[in-house]
């Protein structure tokens, strides 16, 4: 078993790289916190979440078009869009998947607390690995299967702790509540009852994955992310390989806007969503900051993919889980149980192991042979090339928004 050592000076070669890493991590943590903070006391939204997603895509469209027009004319952009109309149609597939992903994010964050939500989303690593074995015939090594299995167990730990200890502690907690009702004010008793042993806190699921409708929705969201990432890689390398990356982003956001408008149409709110009352709700500071933060995620991710390497993405994911748990406790008083800490530790370690042996797509690398594609233990030079590569499929919703064309790597991690 080869010990992979991490050279921190290569991971953070400059202060700029440290700033990009911290900003990248902060924006992703902030998104779940901001969405949760914008909810009512019953975890519902006072604003139309589909309209928020649509306006966010419109903001990303403006940013992508502006980045392209820094060195080209707007007329040139229009002509490139018309010329690539066939690719524009192909982008409807990932745009629809990302549309579902972004809208389900609001739904799932109203059901799960942010820490549990981000923990369960890590299952996309498992699903992506399985998809690559099925679709691209890239058979996983024992190390890869072990890391994916460990990641799955880590996500399940959120549920296991409650199922084991809830029965034993139920009677003790009930006695405490009964005695509190006799001696304490009614508002303090209500606060005590908020931490029920049914795995919820203020109406949110804090136990993790269970066999319920909400679990099915987060599973659908995870699958959408994985399928969109795989299909996006196909478009970037095949059909759209000769198209400017900014133009491809314009394709993505144009199609995303259409998909969100179709959802509004199916809900019968295409016109009603744009009433003055709904727009006033959207214009609230906490809602505007959600849209700006989401758009900023796309921009900073492009810099992250350009200047960072794949191993840093795993550190970011692990730190996001820890900081999200701490902030949720400080801001929303969501308790941090032992199972939460264990789940974060196990999932973080599993992601780290996976990052040392990721599933990579070398099919478009020059002179890549089948033996290279299926080789489970790469040489140190191959590993170094992988860690220094700046790319990656868009495994997060609309993540790699504005990557420079000349920075496209030969080896892309998935």
VMD Tcl script that draws the C-alpha trace (Angstrom):
set ca {
  {0.00 0.00 0.00}
  {1.68 3.17 -1.19}
  {1.84 6.04 1.28}
  {0.86 9.24 -0.49}
  {2.50 12.22 1.15}
  {1.01 15.64 0.82}
  {3.33 18.52 -0.01}
  {1.66 21.55 1.54}
  {3.89 23.99 -0.32}
  {2.59 22.56 -3.60}
  {-1.01 22.65 -2.40}
  {-0.76 26.30 -1.30}
  {2.03 27.83 -3.41}
  {0.92 31.42 -2.72}
  {-1.30 33.60 -0.53}
  {-3.67 33.85 -3.47}
  {-4.26 30.09 -3.39}
  {-5.02 30.24 0.34}
  {-7.51 33.06 -0.25}
  {-9.22 31.10 -3.04}
  {-9.44 27.98 -0.86}
  {-10.94 29.84 2.10}
  {-13.40 31.76 -0.10}
  {-14.46 28.59 -1.91}
  {-15.13 26.78 1.36}
  {-16.87 29.77 2.96}
  {-19.29 30.26 0.08}
  {-20.42 26.63 0.11}
  {-20.91 26.65 3.88}
  {-22.77 29.96 3.64}
  {-25.27 28.69 1.08}
  {-26.86 26.13 3.39}
  {-26.77 28.55 6.33}
  {-28.32 31.40 4.33}
  {-31.13 29.25 2.93}
  {-31.93 27.94 6.41}
  {-31.87 31.47 7.86}
  {-34.36 32.65 5.23}
  {-36.97 30.09 6.29}
  {-40.02 30.79 8.43}
  {-40.50 29.24 11.84}
  {-42.29 26.29 10.20}
  {-39.32 25.77 7.80}
  {-41.31 27.03 4.78}
  {-40.33 29.91 2.49}
  {-42.10 33.24 2.14}
  {-40.68 33.60 -1.38}
  {-40.97 31.55 -4.56}
  {-37.88 29.32 -4.53}
  {-38.18 28.42 -8.23}
  {-38.11 32.12 -9.09}
  {-35.00 32.53 -6.92}
  {-33.27 29.73 -8.85}
  {-34.36 31.27 -12.17}
  {-33.06 34.74 -11.24}
  {-29.81 33.20 -9.98}
  {-29.31 31.51 -13.35}
  {-30.03 34.86 -15.05}
  {-27.35 36.48 -12.87}
  {-24.87 33.75 -13.81}
  {-25.79 34.27 -17.47}
  {-24.98 37.99 -17.22}
  {-21.66 37.24 -15.50}
  {-20.65 34.60 -18.08}
  {-21.60 36.87 -20.97}
  {-19.66 39.72 -19.37}
  {-16.56 37.57 -18.95}
  {-16.73 36.57 -22.62}
  {-17.27 40.17 -23.74}
  {-14.13 41.33 -21.93}
  {-12.12 40.17 -24.93}
  {-14.86 39.80 -27.55}
  {-17.82 41.79 -28.79}
  {-21.41 41.09 -27.80}
  {-22.23 40.54 -31.48}
  {-19.56 37.84 -31.52}
  {-21.27 36.14 -28.58}
  {-24.61 36.14 -30.38}
  {-23.05 34.65 -33.51}
  {-21.27 31.95 -31.49}
  {-24.55 31.02 -29.80}
  {-26.31 30.77 -33.18}
  {-23.46 28.71 -34.66}
  {-23.52 26.31 -31.73}
  {-27.30 25.95 -31.62}
  {-27.04 22.15 -31.85}
  {-24.80 22.09 -28.75}
  {-27.19 24.54 -27.09}
  {-29.92 21.91 -27.44}
  {-27.64 19.20 -26.01}
  {-27.07 21.33 -22.94}
  {-30.74 20.98 -22.05}
  {-29.92 17.61 -20.47}
  {-27.45 18.85 -17.81}
  {-29.41 22.12 -17.49}
  {-32.55 20.16 -16.59}
  {-30.63 18.01 -14.11}
  {-29.05 21.07 -12.49}
  {-32.47 22.75 -12.45}
  {-33.83 19.83 -10.43}
  {-30.75 19.85 -8.21}
  {-31.01 23.55 -7.36}
  {-34.75 23.44 -6.69}
  {-34.47 20.27 -4.60}
  {-31.77 22.01 -2.53}
  {-34.41 24.40 -1.15}
  {-36.87 21.56 -0.53}
  {-34.32 19.34 1.19}
  {-32.92 22.17 3.32}
  {-36.44 22.72 4.64}
  {-36.49 19.07 5.73}
  {-32.88 18.45 6.84}
  {-30.55 20.60 8.87}
  {-27.55 21.87 6.81}
  {-25.05 19.45 8.41}
  {-27.15 16.38 7.64}
  {-27.90 17.75 4.18}
  {-24.22 18.16 3.27}
  {-23.36 14.79 4.77}
  {-25.93 12.99 2.65}
  {-24.79 14.84 -0.47}
  {-21.39 13.17 -0.10}
  {-23.11 10.01 -1.37}
  {-22.65 11.49 -4.85}
  {-19.03 10.30 -4.68}
  {-20.31 6.74 -4.28}
  {-22.89 7.10 -7.05}
  {-20.35 8.68 -9.43}
  {-17.92 5.82 -8.84}
  {-20.61 3.24 -9.55}
  {-21.77 5.12 -12.66}
  {-18.26 5.16 -14.06}
  {-17.92 1.43 -13.51}
  {-21.25 0.78 -15.27}
  {-21.11 3.37 -18.07}
  {-17.39 3.67 -18.82}
  {-16.32 0.17 -17.72}
  {-13.76 1.67 -15.30}
  {-13.49 -1.08 -12.74}
  {-12.81 0.16 -9.22}
  {-9.89 -1.12 -7.20}
  {-10.21 -2.53 -3.70}
  {-8.98 0.77 -2.23}
  {-11.63 2.66 -4.15}
  {-14.43 0.29 -3.11}
  {-13.25 0.44 0.51}
  {-13.29 4.26 0.55}
  {-16.77 4.33 -1.04}
  {-18.07 1.73 1.42}
  {-16.57 3.70 4.32}
  {-18.22 6.88 3.03}
  {-21.59 5.13 2.90}
  {-21.16 3.85 6.46}
  {-20.24 7.37 7.58}
  {-23.48 8.75 6.16}
  {-25.46 5.96 7.87}
  {-23.87 6.75 11.23}
  {-26.19 9.76 11.51}
  {-29.12 7.34 11.72}
  {-27.54 4.55 13.72}
  {-26.87 6.56 16.85}
  {-30.49 7.60 17.27}
  {-31.88 4.17 16.62}
  {-29.60 2.62 19.25}
  {-29.94 5.14 22.05}
  {-33.37 6.68 21.54}
  {-35.23 3.77 23.14}
  {-32.94 3.68 26.16}
  {-33.13 7.41 26.74}
  {-36.84 7.85 25.96}
  {-38.09 7.07 29.47}
  {-35.38 9.16 31.12}
  {-36.15 12.13 28.90}
  {-39.89 11.76 29.48}
  {-39.32 11.81 33.26}
  {-37.26 14.96 32.83}
  {-39.97 16.61 30.77}
  {-42.67 15.62 33.27}
  {-40.72 17.04 36.20}
  {-39.95 20.19 34.21}
  {-43.64 20.68 33.47}
  {-44.33 20.75 37.21}
  {-41.49 23.06 38.21}
  {-40.48 25.14 35.18}
  {-42.22 27.87 33.15}
  {-44.06 26.76 30.03}
  {-41.61 28.38 27.58}
  {-38.62 26.51 29.03}
  {-40.55 23.24 28.83}
  {-41.23 23.96 25.17}
  {-37.52 24.50 24.57}
  {-36.76 21.15 26.19}
  {-39.31 19.37 24.04}
  {-37.71 20.78 20.88}
  {-35.00 18.17 21.17}
  {-37.35 15.21 20.79}
  {-35.89 11.74 20.46}
  {-37.77 11.15 17.21}
  {-34.75 12.38 15.28}
  {-36.03 15.87 14.56}
  {-35.19 19.33 15.87}
  {-37.66 22.15 15.26}
  {-39.20 20.10 12.46}
  {-35.90 19.25 10.75}
  {-34.50 15.77 10.26}
  {-31.13 15.65 12.06}
  {-30.67 11.86 12.04}
  {-29.68 11.43 8.42}
  {-30.98 8.98 5.83}
  {-34.23 7.20 6.59}
  {-36.77 5.44 4.42}
  {-39.01 8.41 3.74}
  {-40.15 10.72 0.96}
  {-37.58 13.34 2.00}
  {-34.79 10.75 1.76}
  {-35.97 9.89 -1.75}
  {-35.78 13.57 -2.74}
  {-32.21 13.98 -1.52}
  {-31.28 10.76 -3.33}
  {-32.78 12.19 -6.53}
  {-30.81 15.40 -5.97}
  {-27.60 13.42 -5.55}
  {-28.23 11.36 -8.70}
  {-28.98 14.56 -10.67}
  {-25.62 15.98 -9.62}
  {-23.76 12.83 -10.67}
  {-25.51 12.38 -14.02}
  {-25.11 16.06 -14.87}
  {-21.40 15.91 -14.07}
  {-20.83 12.85 -16.25}
  {-22.86 14.28 -19.15}
  {-21.14 17.64 -18.80}
  {-17.76 16.00 -19.19}
  {-19.03 14.38 -22.38}
  {-20.11 17.76 -23.77}
  {-16.89 19.50 -22.74}
  {-14.68 16.86 -24.34}
  {-16.77 15.76 -27.32}
  {-19.55 17.85 -28.82}
  {-18.49 21.17 -27.33}
  {-14.73 20.72 -27.24}
  {-14.16 23.42 -29.88}
  {-16.50 25.97 -28.26}
  {-15.30 28.70 -25.91}
  {-15.92 27.73 -22.27}
  {-17.73 31.01 -21.59}
  {-20.06 30.32 -24.51}
  {-20.74 26.87 -23.10}
  {-21.67 28.49 -19.80}
  {-24.05 30.80 -21.69}
  {-25.63 27.67 -23.22}
  {-26.00 26.14 -19.76}
  {-27.65 29.16 -18.19}
  {-29.95 29.90 -21.11}
  {-31.24 26.34 -20.96}
  {-31.47 26.49 -17.15}
  {-33.64 29.61 -17.36}
  {-35.96 27.84 -19.81}
  {-36.16 24.76 -17.54}
  {-37.08 26.85 -14.51}
  {-39.71 28.71 -16.51}
  {-41.19 25.35 -17.49}
  {-41.39 24.39 -13.79}
  {-43.21 27.65 -13.06}
  {-45.54 26.91 -15.98}
  {-46.30 23.41 -14.68}
  {-47.00 24.89 -11.24}
  {-49.35 27.44 -12.82}
  {-47.20 30.28 -11.48}
  {-45.41 31.50 -14.61}
  {-47.19 34.86 -14.48}
  {-48.06 34.93 -10.78}
  {-44.42 34.47 -9.77}
  {-43.58 37.89 -11.21}
  {-46.23 39.85 -9.32}
  {-45.12 42.84 -7.27}
  {-45.76 40.95 -4.03}
  {-43.52 38.03 -5.00}
  {-40.83 40.36 -6.32}
  {-40.87 42.29 -3.04}
  {-40.20 39.02 -1.20}
  {-37.34 38.27 -3.59}
  {-35.94 41.78 -3.02}
  {-35.40 41.10 0.68}
  {-31.74 41.24 1.71}
  {-31.55 37.63 2.94}
  {-32.93 36.37 -0.39}
  {-30.72 38.59 -2.55}
  {-27.65 37.46 -0.66}
  {-28.58 33.82 -1.40}
  {-28.60 34.57 -5.14}
  {-25.36 36.54 -5.00}
  {-23.68 33.84 -2.92}
  {-24.78 31.12 -5.34}
  {-23.49 33.10 -8.32}
  {-20.22 33.75 -6.49}
  {-19.85 29.99 -5.96}
  {-19.66 29.54 -9.73}
  {-17.01 32.23 -10.12}
  {-14.77 31.12 -7.24}
  {-15.07 27.47 -8.30}
  {-13.60 28.34 -11.68}
  {-10.56 29.85 -9.95}
  {-10.41 26.85 -7.62}
  {-10.34 24.42 -10.54}
  {-7.72 26.51 -12.31}
  {-5.27 27.15 -9.47}
  {-5.90 24.26 -7.07}
  {-5.71 20.49 -7.30}
  {-8.05 17.63 -6.56}
  {-6.75 16.82 -3.08}
  {-7.77 20.28 -1.85}
  {-11.37 19.64 -2.86}
  {-11.47 16.80 -0.33}
  {-10.09 18.99 2.45}
  {-12.68 21.63 1.56}
  {-15.50 19.06 1.76}
  {-14.33 17.84 5.18}
  {-13.94 21.35 6.59}
  {-17.32 22.36 5.18}
  {-18.99 19.62 7.21}
  {-17.25 20.63 10.44}
  {-17.83 24.37 10.08}
  {-21.45 23.83 9.04}
  {-22.11 21.78 12.19}
  {-20.49 24.42 14.41}
  {-22.29 27.34 12.76}
  {-25.65 25.56 12.90}
  {-25.14 25.06 16.62}
  {-24.18 28.71 17.18}
  {-26.81 30.27 14.91}
  {-29.77 27.88 15.11}
  {-29.01 25.93 18.32}
  {-29.07 22.67 16.33}
  {-27.37 20.16 18.66}
  {-24.18 18.33 17.72}
  {-24.56 14.73 18.86}
  {-21.87 12.07 19.04}
  {-23.17 10.44 15.87}
  {-22.76 13.75 14.01}
  {-19.10 14.02 15.00}
  {-18.43 10.38 14.14}
  {-20.20 10.70 10.78}
  {-18.20 13.81 9.87}
  {-14.94 12.10 10.83}
  {-15.66 8.88 8.93}
  {-16.97 10.67 5.81}
  {-14.00 13.08 5.79}
  {-11.52 10.21 6.08}
  {-13.33 8.23 3.37}
  {-13.22 11.23 1.00}
  {-9.53 11.63 1.76}
  {-8.85 7.97 0.92}
  {-10.88 8.29 -2.26}
  {-8.94 11.40 -3.30}
  {-5.73 9.37 -3.19}
  {-7.26 6.79 -5.56}
  {-9.99 8.62 -7.50}
  {-11.86 7.37 -10.53}
  {-10.39 9.32 -13.44}
  {-11.33 9.57 -17.08}
  {-8.19 9.12 -19.16}
  {-10.01 8.16 -22.35}
  {-9.10 11.41 -24.05}
  {-5.52 11.55 -22.81}
  {-3.03 11.16 -25.68}
  {-1.41 7.74 -25.90}
  {-3.61 6.37 -23.13}
  {-3.98 2.61 -23.45}
  {-6.53 0.25 -21.95}
  {-3.98 -0.97 -19.47}
  {-3.50 2.61 -18.33}
  {-7.22 3.15 -18.00}
  {-7.80 0.10 -15.83}
  {-4.59 0.34 -13.83}
  {-5.57 0.57 -10.18}
  {-2.14 1.46 -8.79}
  {-0.75 4.35 -10.77}
  {2.93 5.22 -10.82}
  {4.11 8.17 -8.75}
  {4.40 10.30 -11.89}
  {0.77 9.57 -12.85}
  {-0.36 10.39 -9.32}
  {1.61 13.64 -9.38}
  {-0.02 14.55 -12.71}
  {-3.43 13.81 -11.21}
  {-2.84 15.92 -8.12}
  {-1.51 18.80 -10.18}
  {-4.38 18.75 -12.63}
  {-6.65 21.74 -12.27}
  {-9.84 20.37 -13.70}
  {-12.82 18.30 -12.73}
  {-16.28 17.48 -13.89}
  {-19.01 19.74 -12.60}
  {-19.91 17.51 -9.68}
  {-21.57 20.37 -7.85}
  {-24.52 22.16 -9.24}
  {-23.36 24.63 -11.90}
  {-19.99 24.68 -10.21}
  {-17.32 25.11 -12.91}
  {-18.77 28.21 -14.43}
  {-15.88 30.12 -15.95}
  {-12.82 27.99 -16.45}
  {-10.21 29.30 -18.86}
  {-9.86 27.33 -22.07}
  {-6.08 27.08 -21.91}
  {-6.35 25.64 -18.41}
  {-8.31 22.55 -19.49}
  {-6.41 19.56 -18.04}
  {-5.54 16.30 -19.72}
  {-6.63 14.33 -16.69}
  {-9.98 15.19 -15.20}
  {-11.07 13.90 -11.83}
  {-14.70 12.89 -11.41}
}
mol new
graphics top color blue
foreach p $ca { graphics top sphere $p radius 0.5 }
foreach p [lrange $ca 0 end-1] q [lrange $ca 1 end] { graphics top cylinder $p $q radius 0.2 }
display resetview
